[in-house]
């Protein structure tokens, strides 16, 4: 199996839906957790969307996104962009867990529930070309 180049992008928090990152709220800490669940030699970049935009010139094999309900549009836009350049996209977080059927058309896979028991499987399946549309945590 080839090592995949990936990105983990916790989408910015925008509770007022104005299209701006809101930096005074609790910042997402899911990026380091997802990275810790991947193989130690995985080529993964964590991008905190609250502090900086993704580098739109980069290409990835796999992009993990996480968002709350108010930030779903931003997550879809990021996924659409990177998917168009060849990346597989995975959405997790509150929106994916609460409304997986709404999320499914916009992402290659939806991660439902806690990441600890499904992220390693998502990565392995993506690596082997067998990514499923939905992963559900048993936790």
C-alpha positions as CSV (number, residue, x, y, z in Angstrom):
1,X,0.0,0.0,0.0
2,X,1.2,3.5,-0.8
3,X,1.3,6.1,1.9
4,X,-1.3,8.7,1.3
5,X,-0.8,12.5,1.4
6,X,-3.6,13.9,3.5
7,X,-5.1,16.9,5.2
8,X,-7.2,17.3,8.3
9,X,-9.3,20.4,8.2
10,X,-11.5,21.3,11.2
11,X,-13.7,23.9,9.5
12,X,-13.9,27.3,11.1
13,X,-16.7,28.0,13.6
14,X,-19.1,30.6,12.3
15,X,-22.1,30.7,14.7
16,X,-23.6,33.7,13.0
17,X,-23.3,32.3,9.5
18,X,-21.6,35.4,8.1
19,X,-18.8,33.6,6.3
20,X,-16.2,34.6,8.8
21,X,-14.0,32.6,11.2
22,X,-15.0,33.4,14.8
23,X,-11.8,33.3,16.8
24,X,-13.2,33.9,20.3
25,X,-14.9,30.5,20.6
26,X,-13.4,27.3,21.7
27,X,-11.2,26.2,18.8
28,X,-11.5,22.7,17.4
29,X,-9.0,20.2,18.8
30,X,-10.1,17.3,16.6
31,X,-7.2,17.8,14.1
32,X,-4.4,16.4,16.5
33,X,-6.7,13.6,17.6
34,X,-7.4,12.4,14.0
35,X,-3.7,12.7,13.2
36,X,-2.8,10.6,16.3
37,X,-5.2,7.8,15.0
38,X,-3.4,7.5,11.7
39,X,-0.2,5.5,11.1
40,X,2.9,7.2,12.5
41,X,4.5,7.6,9.0
42,X,1.3,9.1,7.4
43,X,2.0,12.3,5.4
44,X,-0.7,14.4,7.1
45,X,-1.1,18.2,7.4
46,X,-3.4,19.7,10.0
47,X,-5.0,22.9,8.9
48,X,-6.9,24.9,11.5
49,X,-9.3,26.7,9.2
50,X,-10.1,29.3,11.9
51,X,-6.6,30.7,11.6
52,X,-5.6,30.1,8.0
53,X,-7.3,29.1,4.8
54,X,-6.2,25.8,3.2
55,X,-3.5,26.2,0.6
56,X,-5.6,25.8,-2.6
57,X,-2.5,25.0,-4.7
58,X,-1.8,21.8,-2.7
59,X,-3.2,18.4,-3.7
60,X,-4.1,15.6,-1.3
61,X,-5.1,12.0,-1.6
62,X,-7.4,12.1,1.4
63,X,-9.0,15.1,3.2
64,X,-10.7,14.7,6.6
65,X,-13.1,17.5,7.4
66,X,-15.0,18.2,10.6
67,X,-17.7,20.7,11.1
68,X,-20.7,21.9,13.1
69,X,-24.1,22.6,11.6
70,X,-23.5,26.3,11.0
71,X,-20.3,25.5,9.1
72,X,-21.6,22.8,6.7
73,X,-21.6,25.1,3.7
74,X,-17.9,25.9,4.2
75,X,-17.1,22.1,4.6
76,X,-18.9,21.3,1.4
77,X,-17.0,24.1,-0.5
78,X,-13.6,22.8,0.8
79,X,-14.5,19.2,0.0
80,X,-15.7,20.1,-3.5
81,X,-12.5,22.0,-4.3
82,X,-10.2,19.2,-3.1
83,X,-12.4,16.4,-4.6
84,X,-12.1,18.2,-8.0
85,X,-8.3,17.9,-7.7
86,X,-8.5,14.2,-7.0
87,X,-8.8,13.9,-3.2
88,X,-11.2,11.6,-1.4
89,X,-13.1,13.6,1.2
90,X,-14.5,12.4,4.5
91,X,-16.8,14.4,6.8
92,X,-17.0,13.8,10.5
93,X,-18.2,15.9,13.5
94,X,-21.6,17.0,14.7
95,X,-23.1,17.6,11.3
96,X,-22.1,14.2,10.0
97,X,-23.2,12.4,13.1
98,X,-26.6,14.1,13.3
99,X,-27.5,14.2,9.6
100,X,-25.4,11.6,7.8
101,X,-27.9,11.3,4.9
102,X,-27.9,15.0,4.2
103,X,-24.0,15.0,4.2
104,X,-23.6,11.8,2.1
105,X,-24.0,13.4,-1.4
106,X,-21.2,15.9,-0.8
107,X,-18.4,13.7,0.5
108,X,-16.9,10.4,-0.4
109,X,-17.5,9.1,3.1
110,X,-19.3,10.2,6.2
111,X,-17.9,9.3,9.7
112,X,-20.7,8.9,12.2
113,X,-19.9,9.2,15.9
114,X,-16.5,9.1,17.8
115,X,-13.4,8.9,15.6
116,X,-11.3,6.5,17.7
117,X,-12.6,3.2,16.3
118,X,-13.3,4.3,12.7
119,X,-10.5,6.7,11.5
120,X,-7.9,3.9,11.2
121,X,-10.3,1.9,9.1
122,X,-11.2,4.9,6.9
123,X,-7.5,5.5,6.2
124,X,-6.8,1.8,5.5
125,X,-9.9,1.6,3.2
126,X,-8.9,4.7,1.3
127,X,-5.4,3.5,0.9
128,X,-6.6,0.2,-0.6
129,X,-9.2,1.9,-2.8
130,X,-12.1,0.5,-0.9
131,X,-13.5,3.5,0.9
132,X,-17.1,3.0,2.0
133,X,-19.8,5.7,1.9
134,X,-20.4,5.5,5.7
135,X,-18.5,4.5,8.8
136,X,-20.3,4.3,12.1
137,X,-18.6,4.3,15.5
138,X,-19.4,1.5,17.9
139,X,-18.5,3.7,20.8
